[in-house]
Amino acid sequence: MKPASPMIKQILRGGSAVIASLIIGGASLTFAQESVAVRASLVTGGLPLDDPNAAAWSSASPASFPMSPQVHWPNRIQEVTVKDVAVRALHDGKQVAFLLEYADPTQDPDDGAALEFMVGDKKAHFAHGQPMLQVEGGPVNIWFWKNKVGKAVDMSAKGFGTLKPQTHQDVNAKGAYSNGTWKVVFSRNLSTDHPEEDVQMTPGQFISIAFAVWDGRKDGAGELVEKGSQKAVSSWWYFRADAPPDYSSYMYAAVAAALALGFQFVLIRKLKKGQ
């Protein structure tokens, strides 16, 4: 048998590269988004909607996000207690639950935390959806929890000074404090009947999410150190609820690989006949 010619070897190498690119090329963007995302795993058997310490949370991969003082508008703050938050999420196809975990040296009545989401297609600034240079103002949906209230408030905003509770309340929340750490669970249906005010979560799609935390301790004069706009905040990050398994991409990749291999086989036979 004659050894393969340099041309045939080049065809084989090129075909292998094409097949590899078909399989992994489409995953690059998704991987980049996943690296800065909260991922809600799809589970069965119920969600820990009101239990921050449930064992089920150990099955959710945590994502850590940096927090910084709110300096965008008065009243600003220069230093905050919470420097980062760890976030986990789970969903069952109907409801979604988020777990925020962060260090706080003391448990105070005015300790609080919030999740923020963009609503609709408009690109909103994470500062309450405020219109800014090159950023169109848009509605945001804020899920707010305060320790002394003990429940969530479903809120909307379209810029500074517009934050207000919604007439409908779809969000639940519960916090648990232990050994200098807060764990706060937020939960809601993935979709609601109020798409103009509420974020709608479609499994498999990325949406924007941000976080805020208030340390409710008081200073020597009895004033709250963090309140209102004086808080720890994050910028926008990604959130995605896992979609049910879909194996069609593997089928398409297999078909493409088979076609590529078939093309190589026919081409190599013709080249060999011509040798």
C-alpha positions in Angstrom: 0.0 0.0 0.0 1.3 3.4 -1.0 1.9 5.9 1.9 -0.6 8.8 2.0 0.5 11.7 0.0 1.1 15.1 1.7 -2.1 16.4 0.1 -4.2 13.6 1.6 -2.6 14.2 5.0 -3.5 17.9 4.7 -7.1 17.0 3.9 -7.4 14.7 6.9 -6.0 17.3 9.2 -8.3 20.0 7.8 -11.3 17.8 8.1 -10.5 17.0 11.7 -10.2 20.7 12.4 -13.6 21.4 10.8 -15.3 18.7 12.8 -13.8 20.0 16.0 -14.9 23.5 15.3 -18.4 22.4 14.6 -18.5 20.7 18.0 -16.9 23.3 20.2 -17.1 26.5 18.2 -20.7 27.3 19.2 -19.9 26.9 22.9 -17.4 29.8 23.2 -19.9 32.6 23.7 -22.0 30.6 26.1 -18.9 29.7 28.1 -17.9 33.4 28.4 -21.4 34.2 29.7 -21.4 31.3 32.1 -18.1 32.5 33.6 -19.9 35.6 35.0 -23.3 34.1 35.6 -25.6 32.8 38.3 -26.9 29.5 37.0 -30.1 28.0 38.3 -30.0 24.2 38.0 -33.1 22.4 37.0 -34.3 20.2 39.9 -37.2 17.9 40.7 -38.8 17.2 44.1 -39.4 20.7 45.3 -37.4 23.9 45.9 -36.1 25.2 49.3 -38.3 28.3 48.9 -38.3 29.3 52.6 -35.2 27.5 54.0 -31.8 29.3 53.6 -30.1 26.3 55.3 -31.7 23.5 53.3 -29.4 20.7 52.2 -30.7 21.2 48.6 -28.6 24.3 48.3 -25.4 22.2 48.3 -26.3 21.0 44.8 -26.3 24.5 43.4 -22.9 25.9 42.3 -22.1 29.2 44.0 -21.0 32.3 42.0 -19.2 35.1 43.8 -19.6 38.8 42.9 -17.7 41.9 44.2 -19.6 44.7 46.0 -18.6 48.3 46.2 -19.9 51.5 47.8 -22.7 53.3 45.9 -21.1 56.5 44.6 -23.4 57.3 41.6 -25.8 59.8 43.3 -26.4 61.4 46.7 -26.4 60.3 49.3 -23.1 58.5 48.5 -21.2 56.2 50.7 -17.4 55.7 50.7 -17.1 52.5 52.7 -19.4 49.4 53.1 -19.3 46.3 55.2 -20.1 43.7 52.6 -17.3 43.3 50.0 -18.8 40.3 48.1 -21.8 38.0 47.9 -22.1 34.4 47.0 -25.2 33.5 45.0 -26.8 30.2 44.2 -30.0 29.4 42.3 -32.4 26.5 41.6 -35.5 26.2 39.6 -38.1 23.5 38.9 -39.5 24.7 35.6 -42.2 26.8 37.3 -40.5 28.6 40.2 -37.0 29.9 40.8 -35.2 30.4 44.1 -32.0 32.5 44.8 -29.8 32.2 47.9 -27.6 35.2 48.8 -24.9 34.6 51.3 -22.6 37.2 52.7 -20.6 38.1 55.8 -21.9 40.7 58.3 -20.4 41.0 61.8 -23.7 41.8 63.5 -27.3 41.0 63.1 -29.4 44.2 63.0 -33.1 45.0 62.4 -32.2 47.2 59.4 -30.0 44.6 57.6 -31.3 44.2 54.1 -30.5 42.8 50.6 -32.0 43.0 47.1 -31.9 41.5 43.7 -32.3 43.7 40.6 -33.3 42.7 37.0 -33.8 44.5 33.7 -37.4 44.4 32.4 -38.0 44.0 28.7 -35.6 44.9 26.0 -34.4 48.3 27.1 -30.8 48.5 28.4 -31.1 50.0 31.9 -28.4 51.2 34.2 -28.0 49.1 37.4 -28.6 52.3 39.4 -32.4 51.9 39.4 -32.6 52.1 35.6 -31.5 55.7 35.5 -30.9 57.1 31.9 -27.2 57.8 31.4 -24.8 58.5 28.6 -25.2 55.8 26.0 -27.6 53.9 28.3 -31.3 54.2 27.6 -33.3 54.5 30.8 -35.6 51.5 31.3 -37.7 49.8 33.9 -36.0 47.6 36.5 -37.6 45.0 38.8 -36.2 45.0 42.4 -36.8 42.2 45.0 -36.1 43.8 48.4 -35.8 42.1 51.8 -35.3 43.7 55.2 -34.6 41.8 58.4 -37.1 43.6 60.6 -39.9 43.2 58.0 -39.1 39.6 57.4 -40.6 39.4 53.9 -39.9 40.5 50.4 -41.2 43.6 48.7 -41.6 43.5 44.9 -40.6 46.9 43.5 -40.2 48.8 40.3 -38.1 51.8 39.2 -37.4 53.8 36.0 -34.7 56.1 37.4 -33.6 57.9 40.5 -36.5 58.8 42.8 -39.0 56.5 41.1 -38.6 53.4 43.2 -42.0 52.2 44.5 -43.6 48.9 45.6 -45.8 47.2 43.0 -49.5 46.9 43.5 -49.1 43.1 43.1 -46.6 41.3 45.2 -45.2 38.1 43.6 -41.9 37.7 45.5 -41.2 35.8 48.7 -38.0 36.0 50.9 -36.7 34.7 54.1 -33.4 35.3 55.9 -31.4 33.3 58.4 -28.4 34.7 60.4 -25.7 32.5 62.0 -22.0 32.9 63.0 -21.6 36.3 61.3 -23.2 35.3 58.0 -26.5 36.1 56.4 -28.3 33.7 54.1 -31.3 35.2 52.3 -33.7 33.2 50.0 -35.7 35.0 47.3 -38.3 33.1 45.3 -40.9 33.7 42.6 -42.5 32.1 39.6 -40.3 32.2 36.5 -42.9 34.2 34.7 -45.8 36.4 35.9 -48.9 38.1 34.5 -47.2 41.6 34.7 -44.4 41.6 32.0 -44.4 45.4 31.9 -43.2 45.5 35.5 -41.7 42.0 36.3 -38.7 40.3 34.9 -39.7 37.3 32.9 -37.3 34.3 33.1 -37.2 31.9 30.2 -35.1 28.8 30.8 -32.0 28.7 28.6 -31.9 32.5 28.1 -29.4 34.9 29.8 -30.8 38.0 31.6 -29.1 40.7 33.6 -29.0 40.6 37.4 -27.4 42.9 40.1 -27.2 42.9 43.9 -27.4 45.3 46.8 -26.8 44.9 50.5 -27.3 47.1 53.5 -25.5 46.7 56.9 -28.1 47.9 59.3 -25.7 48.8 62.2 -25.8 52.2 63.8 -23.0 54.6 64.5 -22.1 56.3 67.9 -24.8 58.9 67.4 -27.5 56.2 66.8 -27.7 56.9 63.0 -27.8 54.1 60.5 -24.5 53.7 58.7 -26.1 52.3 55.6 -29.6 53.2 54.5 -31.4 54.1 51.3 -28.9 54.9 48.6 -26.0 54.3 51.0 -25.4 50.7 50.4 -23.1 48.1 48.8 -23.9 47.5 45.2 -22.8 45.4 42.2 -22.9 46.1 38.5 -24.9 44.0 36.1 -24.0 40.3 35.8 -25.7 37.4 34.0 -28.4 34.9 35.2 -29.6 31.8 33.4 -32.1 29.2 34.4 -31.1 25.8 32.9 -33.3 24.6 30.1 -34.4 21.0 29.9 -31.9 18.7 28.2 -31.8 19.2 24.4 -29.7 16.7 22.5 -30.5 18.1 19.0 -27.2 20.0 18.9 -25.3 16.7 19.2 -27.4 15.2 16.4 -26.6 18.2 14.1 -22.9 17.9 15.0 -23.0 14.2 14.2 -24.6 14.8 10.9 -22.1 17.5 10.0 -19.2 15.3 11.1 -20.6 12.4 9.0 -20.9 14.7 5.9 -17.4 16.0 6.4 -16.0 12.5 6.7 -18.0 11.4 3.7 -16.6 14.3 1.7 -13.0 13.4 2.8 -13.6 9.7 1.8 -14.8 10.5 -1.7 -12.1 13.1 -2.3 -9.3 10.8 -1.1 -10.5 8.0 -3.4 -10.4 10.4 -6.4 -7.0 11.5 -5.5 -5.7 8.0 -5.1 -7.1 7.0 -8.5 -5.3 9.9 -10.0 -1.9 8.9 -8.5 
